[in-house]
């Protein structure tokens, strides 16, 4: 396994935390709420936010490398 830049390691750590918390939020909504349609928002944010953060950090790293 190679070495990764610091921003990728922090992104991975924070993304895992974000996905776990979003998953727990969605599971709580599904388990205890009668309105199960509300669970889609935390699921979507659990996927979209880490992807967007990676894209922003990747673009920033490429810009700084120039």
Backbone bond lengths (Angstrom), bond angles and torsions (degrees), N, CA, C in turn:
res aa  C-N    CA-C-N  psi(-1)  N-CA   C-N-CA  omega(-1)  CA-C   N-CA-C  phi
1 X - - - 1.446 - - 1.523 108.67 -
2 X 1.318 115.65 127.73 1.454 120.57 -178.18 1.518 111.85 -79.82
3 X 1.292 113.74 176.09 1.462 118.46 177.52 1.520 109.10 -87.87
4 X 1.293 115.14 145.02 1.452 121.63 179.88 1.516 109.29 -113.69
5 X 1.326 117.30 149.72 1.465 119.19 175.89 1.529 110.51 -61.78
6 X 1.298 114.95 157.28 1.458 120.78 -177.39 1.526 111.99 -59.16
7 X 1.333 117.72 -39.04 1.458 119.39 -177.89 1.524 111.76 -64.61
8 X 1.337 117.36 -33.29 1.467 119.59 178.57 1.523 111.35 -70.51
9 X 1.330 116.17 -36.85 1.467 118.83 178.43 1.525 111.28 -67.05
10 X 1.346 116.41 -42.85 1.465 119.18 177.18 1.523 111.29 -66.26
11 X 1.344 116.13 -39.24 1.460 118.98 178.56 1.527 110.40 -61.47
12 X 1.322 117.39 -43.67 1.456 120.76 -179.97 1.523 111.38 -62.80
13 X 1.323 116.87 -45.27 1.458 120.87 178.82 1.524 111.48 -60.28
14 X 1.320 116.52 -51.29 1.465 119.87 -177.28 1.531 111.81 -69.50
15 X 1.322 117.51 -31.20 1.467 119.92 177.34 1.523 111.46 -67.55
16 X 1.318 116.50 -40.73 1.473 119.23 177.86 1.520 110.07 -63.14
17 X 1.322 116.95 -44.36 1.467 119.86 177.57 1.522 110.31 -61.10
18 X 1.333 117.04 -44.89 1.465 121.76 -178.95 1.534 111.03 -61.06
19 X 1.330 117.53 -45.19 1.466 121.57 -178.15 1.529 110.47 -66.45
20 X 1.317 117.75 -40.27 1.471 120.68 179.42 1.526 110.34 -64.79
21 X 1.318 117.11 -45.69 1.471 120.02 -179.90 1.526 110.71 -65.26
22 X 1.329 117.59 -41.56 1.471 120.33 177.73 1.525 111.37 -64.68
23 X 1.325 116.08 -38.99 1.468 119.68 177.13 1.519 112.28 -65.05
24 X 1.317 116.17 -41.52 1.469 119.23 176.76 1.525 111.49 -64.60
25 X 1.322 116.23 -38.66 1.464 119.90 177.17 1.528 110.98 -62.65
26 X 1.321 117.02 -45.98 1.466 120.83 179.10 1.523 110.94 -65.04
27 X 1.334 117.20 -40.63 1.466 119.95 178.92 1.521 111.47 -64.54
28 X 1.320 116.93 -37.86 1.469 120.49 177.54 1.526 110.72 -64.86
29 X 1.326 116.25 -42.17 1.469 119.63 178.17 1.522 110.02 -62.98
30 X 1.321 117.05 -44.50 1.463 120.35 -179.65 1.526 112.25 -65.73
31 X 1.314 116.77 -33.90 1.460 119.98 -175.92 1.520 112.95 -79.94
32 X 1.324 117.16 -36.65 1.461 119.04 -169.29 1.516 115.30 -117.06
33 X 1.304 118.54 -6.31 1.458 120.24 -177.90 1.523 110.17 -108.97
34 X 1.311 114.29 147.86 1.458 118.89 175.68 1.528 110.87 -82.56
35 X 1.321 116.18 -17.28 1.454 121.04 179.38 1.529 109.00 -97.52
36 X 1.312 116.43 82.81 1.465 120.75 -176.10 1.525 112.43 -72.53
37 X 1.333 117.84 -14.59 1.462 119.86 177.83 1.530 111.74 -66.24
38 X 1.317 117.71 -21.52 1.459 120.96 179.10 1.528 112.06 -70.12
39 X 1.309 118.70 -13.86 1.469 121.67 -178.38 1.526 111.88 -74.73
40 X 1.320 118.02 -17.65 1.458 119.80 -177.83 1.519 112.76 -68.40
41 X 1.331 117.19 -31.96 1.467 119.26 -178.66 1.533 112.03 -64.25
42 X 1.353 120.26 -50.65 1.467 117.86 177.80 1.521 113.46 -64.40
43 X 1.332 116.95 -30.41 1.471 119.48 177.09 1.528 109.70 -66.35
44 X 1.326 116.85 -45.42 1.468 120.55 179.59 1.525 111.28 -64.82
45 X 1.322 116.52 -42.55 1.468 119.43 178.78 1.527 111.21 -67.65
46 X 1.318 116.84 -32.29 1.457 120.60 178.27 1.516 112.91 -63.94
47 X 1.315 116.86 -25.86 1.463 121.25 178.24 1.530 111.26 -96.09
48 X 1.329 116.73 -41.55 1.463 120.97 -172.36 1.528 113.49 -72.91
49 X 1.321 117.73 -41.17 1.466 120.04 -175.80 1.532 112.41 -64.49
50 X 1.342 120.00 -48.37 1.477 117.66 177.05 1.535 113.05 -62.87
51 X 1.322 117.29 -36.19 1.466 119.73 178.91 1.524 110.64 -65.41
52 X 1.320 117.03 -44.22 1.455 120.92 178.39 1.526 111.21 -66.03
53 X 1.315 117.11 -40.10 1.462 120.55 178.49 1.528 110.41 -63.27
54 X 1.325 117.62 -40.75 1.462 120.40 178.08 1.525 110.39 -62.68
55 X 1.312 116.47 -44.28 1.461 120.41 -179.62 1.523 111.06 -61.04
56 X 1.319 117.29 -44.53 1.461 121.35 179.71 1.527 110.70 -65.02
57 X 1.323 117.38 -46.04 1.464 120.69 -179.38 1.524 111.96 -66.69
58 X 1.317 117.60 -37.37 1.457 121.48 177.43 1.526 110.41 -63.81
59 X 1.342 116.61 -45.24 1.465 120.57 179.28 1.535 110.34 -63.90
60 X 1.317 116.87 -40.61 1.460 120.82 179.00 1.529 110.80 -63.97
61 X 1.314 117.46 -43.55 1.462 121.31 179.92 1.536 110.91 -64.19
62 X 1.318 116.80 -40.46 1.480 119.42 177.97 1.517 111.05 -66.31
63 X 1.333 116.43 -38.65 1.458 120.30 -180.00 1.525 110.40 -66.96
64 X 1.339 117.12 -39.95 1.459 121.18 -179.85 1.532 111.73 -71.33
65 X 1.322 117.40 -26.17 1.464 120.79 -178.06 1.520 112.32 -75.08
66 X 1.310 117.35 -17.46 1.449 120.12 -178.39 1.484 112.84 -74.75
